[in-house]
């Protein structure tokens, strides 16, 4: 059985992926802490805060069409949540560039995503 906090985080993350796939920036940013630390999986490095995350996703979506679907959630003893995702990236013409399974690990602060890490 899942504890209420873990269930809430899983729901929040499911909603986050749905918003990402819809390209819904307001919903995405509302789920992130103001000083969020987010990996720039496309260009490399890390972005911080809403303005940098917004600029990163805007650049990314202008060039490619990523879709990320969670397939499993695992709560860590440290409060972080690991999410196994199916990631498909297409170019603007629809050709598949990437089709892989990776793991995203999230850290929460006050109910918001404070950090995301891509671990493989």
N, CA, C and O of each residue as an XYZ file, in Angstrom:
480
protein
N       0.844     -1.190      0.000
C       0.000      0.000      0.000
C       0.886      1.249      0.000
O       1.938      1.281      0.638
N       0.451      2.246     -0.709
C       1.210      3.482     -0.842
C       0.757      4.490      0.198
O      -0.441      4.670      0.415
N       1.722      5.156      0.850
C       1.347      6.177      1.821
C       0.807      7.408      1.094
O       1.090      7.589     -0.090
N       0.034      8.260      1.776
C      -0.606      9.404      1.112
C       0.388     10.365      0.447
O       0.117     10.874     -0.641
N       1.526     10.617      1.085
C       2.506     11.541      0.495
C       3.076     10.981     -0.805
O       3.220     11.713     -1.784
N       3.401      9.691     -0.821
C       3.916      9.059     -2.026
C       2.862      9.067     -3.133
O       3.174      9.345     -4.291
N       1.621      8.764     -2.774
C       0.532      8.785     -3.756
C       0.344     10.185     -4.326
O       0.107     10.338     -5.524
N       0.445     11.208     -3.482
C       0.300     12.584     -3.936
C       1.436     12.956     -4.890
O       1.200     13.592     -5.916
N       2.655     12.566     -4.559
C       3.796     12.864     -5.434
C       3.662     12.148     -6.775
O       3.981     12.717     -7.819
N       3.196     10.912     -6.748
C       2.992     10.178     -8.001
C       1.934     10.880     -8.860
O       2.103     11.003    -10.073
N       0.863     11.331     -8.243
C      -0.177     12.057     -8.980
C       0.379     13.352     -9.559
O       0.119     13.689    -10.714
N       1.153     14.081     -8.742
C       1.738     15.342     -9.211
C       2.679     15.105    -10.397
O       2.674     15.864    -11.365
N       3.474     14.058    -10.309
C       4.408     13.763    -11.401
C       3.672     13.292    -12.654
O       4.059     13.651    -13.766
N       2.632     12.505    -12.489
C       1.822     12.096    -13.640
C       1.251     13.332    -14.332
O       1.292     13.436    -15.558
N       0.723     14.260    -13.550
C       0.197     15.512    -14.105
C       1.295     16.326    -14.788
O       1.055     16.959    -15.816
N       2.500     16.307    -14.214
C       3.632     17.034    -14.803
C       3.959     16.483    -16.192
O       4.164     17.254    -17.129
N       4.010     15.158    -16.332
C       4.293     14.568    -17.640
C       3.176     14.869    -18.639
O       3.452     15.148    -19.806
N       1.930     14.815    -18.197
C       0.816     15.152    -19.088
C       0.934     16.603    -19.565
O       0.730     16.886    -20.745
N       1.259     17.513    -18.657
C       1.424     18.928    -19.019
C       2.593     19.110    -19.985
O       2.498     19.888    -20.934
N       3.701     18.395    -19.747
C       4.846     18.479    -20.652
C       4.443     18.036    -22.056
O       4.763     18.707    -23.037
N       3.754     16.928    -22.151
C       3.367     16.403    -23.459
C       2.353     17.301    -24.170
O       2.253     17.265    -25.396
N       1.592     18.116    -23.406
C       0.658     19.104    -23.972
C       1.360     20.429    -24.271
O       0.786     21.305    -24.919
N       2.602     20.576    -23.800
C       3.364     21.834    -23.918
C       2.687     22.949    -23.121
O       2.626     24.093    -23.572
N       2.183     22.613    -21.944
C       1.448     23.530    -21.079
C       2.413     24.157    -20.071
O       2.529     23.690    -18.937
N       3.102     25.216    -20.493
C       4.100     25.854    -19.636
C       3.537     26.360    -18.307
O       4.179     26.149    -17.279
N       2.376     27.015    -18.270
C       1.867     27.471    -16.965
C       1.671     26.324    -15.974
O       2.025     26.460    -14.803
N       1.118     25.206    -16.418
C       0.920     24.058    -15.522
C       2.257     23.473    -15.092
O       2.428     23.088    -13.936
N       3.196     23.406    -16.014
C       4.519     22.869    -15.682
C       5.206     23.726    -14.630
O       5.685     23.212    -13.619
N       5.253     25.017    -14.865
C       5.959     25.905    -13.938
C       5.275     25.951    -12.581
O       5.942     26.131    -11.562
N       3.959     25.791    -12.549
C       3.241     25.783    -11.278
C       3.627     24.589    -10.409
O       3.476     24.640     -9.188
N       4.121     23.524    -11.019
C       4.515     22.323    -10.284
C       5.960     22.386     -9.794
O       6.401     21.516     -9.042
N       6.699     23.417    -10.220
C       8.125     23.521     -9.902
C       8.380     24.610     -8.869
O       7.742     25.663     -8.891
N       9.314     24.347     -7.968
C       9.752     25.364     -7.016
C      10.374     26.528     -7.792
O      10.926     26.329     -8.874
N      10.285     27.730     -7.244
C      10.802     28.915     -7.929
C      12.281     28.784     -8.260
O      12.731     29.304     -9.281
N      13.040     28.102     -7.419
C      14.483     27.940     -7.635
C      14.834     26.531     -8.115
O      15.919     26.027     -7.827
N      13.921     25.903     -8.839
C      14.103     24.525     -9.314
C      15.443     24.364    -10.041
O      15.931     25.278    -10.706
N      16.004     23.189     -9.890
C      17.227     22.806    -10.616
C      16.804     21.706    -11.578
O      16.331     20.655    -11.143
N      16.972     21.937    -12.908
C      16.455     21.030    -13.928
C      17.548     20.701    -14.930
O      18.255     21.605    -15.377
N      17.709     19.427    -15.298
C      18.743     19.080    -16.270
C      18.349     19.520    -17.679
O      17.190     19.410    -18.079
N      19.317     20.011    -18.406
C      19.113     20.328    -19.809
C      19.548     19.096    -20.592
O      20.677     19.020    -21.078
N      18.647     18.143    -20.706
C      18.948     16.873    -21.344
C      19.154     16.981    -22.837
O      19.677     16.056    -23.459
N      18.758     18.082    -23.415
C      18.849     18.268    -24.855
C      20.173     18.908    -25.253
O      20.845     18.430    -26.167
N      20.553     19.997    -24.568
C      21.764     20.743    -24.919
C      22.928     20.468    -23.967
O      24.080     20.757    -24.289
N      22.624     19.912    -22.798
C      23.639     19.665    -21.784
C      23.602     20.717    -20.693
O      23.152     21.841    -20.912
N      24.076     20.342    -19.523
C      24.124     21.268    -18.406
C      22.853     21.243    -17.572
O      22.076     20.289    -17.603
N      22.671     22.315    -16.834
C      21.539     22.436    -15.919
C      20.961     23.838    -16.030
O      21.695     24.808    -16.222
N      19.653     23.939    -15.908
C      19.002     25.242    -15.835
C      18.400     25.392    -14.448
O      18.072     24.407    -13.788
N      18.261     26.642    -14.017
C      17.760     26.913    -12.664
C      16.676     27.984    -12.717
O      16.802     28.994    -13.409
N      15.621     27.736    -11.972
C      14.549     28.722    -11.854
C      13.587     28.691    -13.032
O      13.879     28.148    -14.098
N      12.429     29.295    -12.797
C      11.361     29.272    -13.789
C      11.761     29.901    -15.116
O      11.435     29.362    -16.173
N      12.464     31.036    -15.082
C      12.807     31.717    -16.333
C      13.718     30.856    -17.207
O      13.501     30.760    -18.415
N      14.729     30.234    -16.614
C      15.637     29.395    -17.394
C      14.950     28.125    -17.889
O      15.193     27.690    -19.015
N      14.091     27.525    -17.055
C      13.362     26.321    -17.477
C      12.418     26.674    -18.621
O      12.344     25.941    -19.607
N      11.696     27.788    -18.503
C      10.778     28.223    -19.561
C      11.539     28.434    -20.871
O      11.098     27.973    -21.924
N      12.675     29.124    -20.812
C      13.471     29.388    -22.021
C      13.990     28.080    -22.628
O      13.980     27.912    -23.847
N      14.436     27.169    -21.788
C      14.941     25.871    -22.260
C      13.850     25.101    -22.992
O      14.054     24.662    -24.124
N      12.688     24.934    -22.352
C      11.615     24.175    -22.989
C      11.121     24.859    -24.262
O      10.787     24.182    -25.235
N      11.071     26.186    -24.267
C      10.637     26.911    -25.463
C      11.592     26.653    -26.628
O      11.152     26.404    -27.750
N      12.900     26.713    -26.361
C      13.905     26.407    -27.410
C      13.753     24.972    -27.887
O      13.750     24.704    -29.088
N      13.627     24.053    -26.939
C      13.533     22.634    -27.260
C      12.324     22.355    -28.148
O      12.452     21.721    -29.195
N      11.169     22.824    -27.735
C       9.940     22.540    -28.473
C       9.907     23.205    -29.839
O       9.151     22.773    -30.710
N      10.704     24.241    -30.048
C      10.785     24.870    -31.370
C      11.558     23.985    -32.349
O      11.402     24.117    -33.563
N      12.389     23.086    -31.823
C      13.263     22.265    -32.666
C      12.863     20.795    -32.754
O      13.018     20.170    -33.803
N      12.348     20.243    -31.654
C      12.042     18.811    -31.589
C      10.702     18.588    -30.901
O      10.145     19.495    -30.284
N      10.197     17.364    -31.019
C       8.913     16.980    -30.421
C       9.110     15.807    -29.452
O       8.908     14.652    -29.827
N       9.502     16.101    -28.208
C       9.649     15.023    -27.222
C       8.319     14.647    -26.580
O       7.477     15.505    -26.314
N       8.147     13.359    -26.338
C       7.010     12.847    -25.584
C       7.571     11.909    -24.519
O       8.383     11.033    -24.814
N       7.134     12.101    -23.294
C       7.656     11.317    -22.178
C       6.467     10.754    -21.390
O       5.610     11.500    -20.917
N       6.437      9.418    -21.261
C       5.319      8.752    -20.601
C       5.840      7.914    -19.434
O       6.658      7.017    -19.639
N       5.376      8.194    -18.209
C       5.826      7.395    -17.065
C       5.273      5.973    -17.138
O       4.110      5.759    -17.480
N       6.134      5.005    -16.808
C       5.718      3.601    -16.802
C       5.850      2.960    -15.426
O       5.256      1.910    -15.181
N       6.621      3.574    -14.519
C       6.771      3.039    -13.159
C       7.257      4.144    -12.234
O       7.985      5.047    -12.647
N       6.842      4.057    -10.978
C       7.247      5.005     -9.937
C       7.845      4.219     -8.776
O       7.357      3.146     -8.423
N       8.916      4.770     -8.183
C       9.523      4.118     -7.018
C       9.920      5.201     -6.013
O      10.705      6.097     -6.325
N       9.371      5.105     -4.819
C       9.695      6.061     -3.757
C      10.977      5.629     -3.065
O      11.139      4.466     -2.695
N      11.883      6.579     -2.898
C      13.124      6.292     -2.197
C      13.001      6.570     -0.717
O      12.122      7.320     -0.292
N      13.869      5.977      0.065
C      13.844      6.191      1.519
C      14.201      7.631      1.878
O      13.911      8.085      2.985
N      14.831      8.353      0.942
C      15.205      9.750      1.173
C      14.111     10.729      0.742
O      14.321     11.941      0.774
N      12.944     10.211      0.338
C      11.839     11.065     -0.072
C      11.822     11.386     -1.551
O      10.839     11.928     -2.056
N      12.898     11.058     -2.255
C      12.903     11.295     -3.696
C      12.050     10.236     -4.388
O      11.793      9.168     -3.832
N      11.617     10.546     -5.600
C      10.810      9.616     -6.380
C      11.504      9.369     -7.714
O      11.811     10.306     -8.449
N      11.745      8.096     -8.016
C      12.326      7.705     -9.305
C      11.191      7.302    -10.233
O      10.321      6.515     -9.859
N      11.205      7.842    -11.439
C      10.169      7.558    -12.422
C      10.828      6.965    -13.663
O      11.680      7.596    -14.288
N      10.424      5.745    -14.012
C      10.861      5.141    -15.263
C       9.948      5.685    -16.347
O       8.725      5.648    -16.209
N      10.537      6.192    -17.432
C       9.744      6.794    -18.496
C      10.141      6.250    -19.856
O      11.296      5.896    -20.096
N       9.168      6.196    -20.725
C       9.380      5.893    -22.147
C       9.493      7.246    -22.834
O       8.552      8.039    -22.813
N      10.644      7.508    -23.441
C      10.915      8.798    -24.056
C      11.064      8.618    -25.562
O      11.908      7.851    -26.026
N      10.243      9.325    -26.310
C      10.337      9.312    -27.767
C      10.515     10.753    -28.218
O       9.732     11.631    -27.859
N      11.555     10.982    -29.008
C      11.830     12.321    -29.528
C      11.770     12.242    -31.050
O      12.419     11.406    -31.678
N      10.976     13.135    -31.616
C      10.846     13.193    -33.073
C      11.298     14.562    -33.573
O      11.240     15.554    -32.845
N      11.746     14.599    -34.820
C      12.014     15.897    -35.421
C      10.685     16.507    -35.848
O       9.641     15.866    -35.729
N      10.714     17.716    -36.335
C       9.482     18.423    -36.689
C       8.759     17.766    -37.865
O       7.568     18.005    -38.062
N       9.454     16.948    -38.644
C       8.826     16.228    -39.751
C       8.208     14.909    -39.289
O       7.521     14.242    -40.063
N       8.449     14.529    -38.028
C       7.864     13.312    -37.480
C       8.788     12.111    -37.435
O       8.389     11.050    -36.955
N      10.012     12.247    -37.921
C      10.960     11.132    -37.887
C      11.463     10.920    -36.462
O      11.760     11.883    -35.756
N      11.557      9.661    -36.039
C      12.015      9.341    -34.689
C      13.526      9.529    -34.585
O      14.297      8.966    -35.363
N      13.925     10.332    -33.607
C      15.346     10.577    -33.326
C      15.827      9.729    -32.161
O      16.950      9.227    -32.170
N      14.963      9.571    -31.149
C      15.283      8.828    -29.934
C      14.043      8.054    -29.513
O      12.929      8.576    -29.546
N      14.250      6.804    -29.118
C      13.172      5.977    -28.564
C      13.834      5.135    -27.479
O      14.489      4.136    -27.775
N      13.663      5.542    -26.220
C      14.390      4.883    -25.144
C      13.624      4.954    -23.831
O      12.666      5.712    -23.681
N      14.077      4.144    -22.896
C      13.560      4.177    -21.535
C      14.658      4.759    -20.654
O      15.807      4.319    -20.705
N      14.297      5.745    -19.853
C      15.233      6.378    -18.930
C      14.565      6.529    -17.570
O      13.363      6.303    -17.429
N      15.353      6.912    -16.573
C      14.825      7.155    -15.232
C      15.063      8.611    -14.850
O      16.167      9.135    -14.998
N      14.031      9.238    -14.366
C      14.091     10.594    -13.826
C      13.910     10.498    -12.317
O      13.029      9.782    -11.841
N      14.732     11.211    -11.570
C      14.626     11.208    -10.116
C      14.286     12.629     -9.659
O      14.957     13.595    -10.022
N      13.229     12.727     -8.858
C      12.710     14.017     -8.412
C      12.890     14.191     -6.918
O      12.724     13.255     -6.136
N      13.238     15.428     -6.538
C      13.271     15.829     -5.136
C      12.216     16.911     -4.955
O      12.107     17.828     -5.769
N      11.455     16.800     -3.900
C      10.370     17.741     -3.617
C      10.707     18.599     -2.398
O      11.380     18.151     -1.469
N      10.228     19.835     -2.423
C      10.275     20.728     -1.271
C       8.913     21.416     -1.203
O       8.475     22.036     -2.172
N       8.259     21.306     -0.075
C       6.940     21.930      0.136
C       5.954     21.564     -0.974
O       5.183     22.408     -1.430
N       5.984     20.306     -1.403
C       5.025     19.819     -2.392
C       5.348     20.155     -3.835
O       4.603     19.771     -4.737
N       6.440     20.862     -4.073
C       6.831     21.240     -5.434
C       8.123     20.533     -5.826
O       8.935     20.186     -4.969
N       8.304     20.324     -7.117
C       9.548     19.724     -7.602
C      10.664     20.750     -7.438
O      10.603     21.842     -8.003
N      11.683     20.389     -6.662
C      12.827     21.253     -6.426
C      14.014     20.900     -7.308
O      14.879     21.732     -7.583
N      14.036     19.608     -7.757
C      15.156     19.156     -8.576
C      14.760     17.899     -9.333
O      14.027     17.052     -8.823
N      15.258     17.794    -10.560
C      15.094     16.581    -11.350
C      16.461     16.186    -11.874
O      17.271     17.031    -12.256
N      16.698     14.883    -11.884
C      17.964     14.348    -12.365
C      17.646     13.209    -13.330
O      16.765     12.390    -13.067
N      18.365     13.164    -14.440
C      18.249     12.045    -15.384
C      19.365     11.063    -15.037
O      20.544     11.418    -15.069
N      18.990      9.829    -14.704
C      20.009      8.858    -14.252
C      20.251      7.722    -15.238
O      21.074      6.848    -14.969
N      19.581      7.714    -16.327
C      19.887      6.674    -17.315
C      18.684      6.209    -18.064
O      18.792      5.337    -18.926
